[in-house]
């Protein structure tokens, strides 16, 4: 094991240091133990004149510990320095990101010397989801589906990269201290509604149905306001105001200002016609939107969710006399 190889190193027993090879083959080494084993193995092979094998061992040492130094005689340092030159700035690494639409972890592996054979670990969706173990063959990108992760929006994970024997090359988190990924959704504030949908089925259609129906009702209400205002203007134009003498006063227009040449009586007629015309447009638009909303709601209630679709997220809050909404797909 690594301990026996260490003891042999203290006794300058280069043959005995070959015990480090047995430790590597056992597949039971942690990352630190594996680095120690490759360090001892590289030194012993270099001392025994097996420079190519020593170089390979030192490359693996530097993958595990890029900042390591070697305090040995210059005659043994050749393979180590060659390995450091070959290593350059390349590093073993694993980047973990979240695919929120699929509900999956995406592990991107940088393995410049092809030491990684498999990656394993566990993942959990949300704060109280079921823990899902995984064990996948190494690839440049590995996708790990986690049930419930799309709905939760966040989760926890730990993973380790291992070599062909099962020795640990790299860890992200631990079983007792997993790493969190994603964003916890905050509770909606006063006057705020949050809608999040990740399928192309019933719920997206219901959201759109609600929006369409709401806009339709608003348009009809706006048409009603214009209709009433237009009626008032028409009543003013059709009144007998110009037939009745008007007593001038500081707060009352004169008869000439209303009924005389260039008076405002004609404006009431034009305003009435414009408002009535716009009211009809709003009635038609509102009716169409309301009908569309009802149809989407009915269809959404009958459909089953099918396949993957774009996530839709919208946030609405009251703003003065109206409503302000923002969202994204």
N, C-alpha and C positions, 0 to 999 in steps of 0.2 A: 504494500500500500504506500501512500505518500509518506507516512511516518517512517517506514523502513527505508525509503529512498533518502529521506532527510538524514537519518542516522548514518547511512552509508556515505553521504556527502561530507558529514563531519569527520568521518574516518578516511576521507579521500579515497573511498572505495568506488571507483567508477563503474566497475562491473556490478557491484551491489546496487548502484543507483538505477539500474535497469528495472528495479521494482516499480519505478514510476510508470513504466509501460503497462504493467499489470493493473495499476490503479486506474489508468485511462481506460483499459479494456473492460474493467469491471462495470462501468457505467453508473457508478454511485457517487461521483465527485460533484461537489458544489462548484460554482464558478471559481472561487478562490482556491479551492483544492486542485482544480484542473489547471489553473495557472501555475501553481507551485509544481505540479507534476511535469508540465511541459518545460518549465525552467530547468528542473533537475535533469530531465531527459535530454534537453539540448546540450547542457554542459557535459554530461557523461558521453554522449555521442561525439561531441566535438573533441573531447580528450582521447577517445578511442579511434580518432581519425575518420569517423564516418560523417564527413562534413555535409553531404547532401541531406542525410537524415536529420542532422543537427539543425540545418537551415529550416527544414519543414517544422520541426518542433518549436523553433524560435518564432516562426511566422504565427503559429497558433498561440504561442505565449503573448505576442504583441496584439493579436486580435482580442484577447481577453483582457490585457492590461497594456494599453498603448504607451503609458508613461513609465513602464518598468525600466530599470537600469540593471546592468550586469557587472558585478564587481568580481571579475576573474582576471587571470593573466592575459596579456595581449594575444598570446598564441591561441587562446580559446575563444577570442572575441570575433574572429573573422566571420563565421556563419551568422552570428547575432547581428553584426553590423550590416551584412548583406540582406538579412531579413528586414531590418528596419528601413533600409533603402527601398525595398520592394513594397513595404507597407505604405509608405508615404502618408497621405492624409485620409486614406480609406479606413472606414470603421464599420464594425458590426453594429447594426441598429435595427430597431423595430418601432415604427410609428403607428399608433392606433387612432383611428378616426371613427366617427359615427355616421352611418347612413340612415338618416331619420325616416326616409320614405320606406325603405325596406325593413327597417328595424334590425340592423345588423352592425357588427363591428367589422371594420376593414383594417387589416394588419398589413402594412407595407414593410417588407423586410429588405434591408441592405446587408448582403452577405458576400463580400468581395472575394473570399477564399473558399466559398461553398462548404462551410463547416456545418451549417444547420441542416438537420434531417427532418425534424418535426417541431411543431409548436403545440403546446397544450395549456390548459388552464381552466378557468371557470368564469362565467358571466351571469349577471343578475339584472333583470329589468326593474327599474324603479327601486323604491325603498324596501318593498316587501314581496318582490316577485320571486319565482322559483329559480334556484341556482342551476345553471345549465353547464355541465362539463363539456369540454371540446378537446379533440386530439386530431390535428390535421397534418398532412404532409406539407413540407416546406415549399413555398413558391414565392415569387416576387410580391404577389398580392394574394392574401387569403381573406375570404369573406366568411364571417361567422354569424349565422342567423340566431337571434335571441328572441324567443316568443315574448310578446308584450312590450318590447322595447320601443316600437313605433308609437304606441299609445302613451307610454310613460314619458318619453322624450329624454330620459337619462337612465343611467344604470351604473353598475360597478363591474370591475373585471380584474383578474390578474392573469398573467401568462408567462410562460417560460419557453425559450428556444433551447433545444437539446441536440446533441450530435447523434451519430448513428448508434453509439453505445448507450445513449441515454444520459450522458453527463450534461449538466446545466451550462449553457453558454451565455444566456442573458435572461434576466427577469424584469418584468414590469409589475410592480405590486407584489403582494403575497396573499396567501389564502386568508390569513388573519388580518391583513391590512390591504384590502383591494383598492384600486384606483377608481375614482368617479369620472364618468364621461357624460357629455350632454349638458343640458340646462334644465333645471327644475322650473316648472311653470308656476309663476306667482298667481295668487288668487285675484280675480277681477276686483277692481276698486269700485267705489260708488258710481253708478251711472255708466259702468263699463261692461261690455259683453265680449267675451273671447270665444271665437269659434275656431276649432282646429279640426281638419278632416284630412285623412290620408287614404281615402279610397274613392274610386269613381262611382260609387253606388248611391245608396239611399240618402245618406246624410248630406252629401254635397248638394244633391238635388233639393233637399229640404231647405238648406241654407239659401240657395238661389231662389227657391220659391218664396221664401220669406222676404228676401230683398225685393223681388219683383212685385209682390203684393203690396209691400210697404210703399214703394215708389208709386204704384198705381193709385193707392188711396190718397197719397200726398198730391198727385196730379189732379185727381178729381176734386179734392178739397180746394186746391188753387183755382180750378175752373169755376167752382161755386162762388168763391170770393169775387172773381172778375165778373161773373154773371150778375151778381147783386149790385156791384159797383156800377156796371154798365147800365143796369135798370135805373139806378138813381140818376145817372147822367141823362138818360133818355127822358125820364120824368121831368127833369129840370128843363130840358129843351122843349118838351111838349106842353109845359105849363102855360098859364095865361099871365105869366110875370110881365111880359112886354105889353100886355093890354091894361095892366093896372099901374096907375101912377105910383112912382116910388119917391119917397121923401128922402132927399140927400141927407147924409149924416156922416160923422167921422168914422163910424164902424160899418157903414152900409154903402154899397156901390150905387152909383147913380143909374137912372134908367138908360141914359145914353151909353154908359160904359158896357152895358149888357146887350141892349137892343139896338143901339145906334150903329152907324157904319164902323166896321172894325171891332164891333163888340164881341163879347166872349160867348154869346149864345151858340154860335156855330161850333165853337170848341167842344161844347157839351155833346153835340151831335157826333162829331168825329171821334171823341173819346168813347162814346157809347158804342159806336160801330166797331172800333178797335178792340175794346174789352170783350164784346160779345163774340167777335171772331176768335180771339185768343182763348176764350172760355171753351168754345167748341173744340178747338185743337187739344186743349188740356183734357177735356172729357174723353175724347177719342183715345189719346195717349194713355190716360189713366185706366180706361177700360181695357185696353190691350194688355197693359202691364199686369193688371189684376187678373185677367183671364189666363195669361201666361203663368203667373204664380200659382194659380189654382191647378192648372194642368200639371206643372212640375211637381206639385205636392202630391197629387193623385198618382202620377206615374212613379214618383219616388217611393211611395208607400207600397207599390206592388213589385218593384224591382228587387233583385238580389244583388249584392255587391259582387262585382266581377273584376278580377285582375288587379294590377297595380295602376295607380294614377297619380297625378301630381297632388302634392299636399297643398291645401288652401288654408291660410290663416288670416283672420280679420279681427280687428279691434275697433269697437265703436263706443263713443262716449258723447254725452250731451254737450252741445256748444251753443249757448245763447238760446235762440228760439228753434234751433235745428239740431242736427246730429252730425258729428264728424267721424268719418270712418277711414281706416287705413288697413292695408293688408298686403299679402304677397302669396304667390304660388311657389 
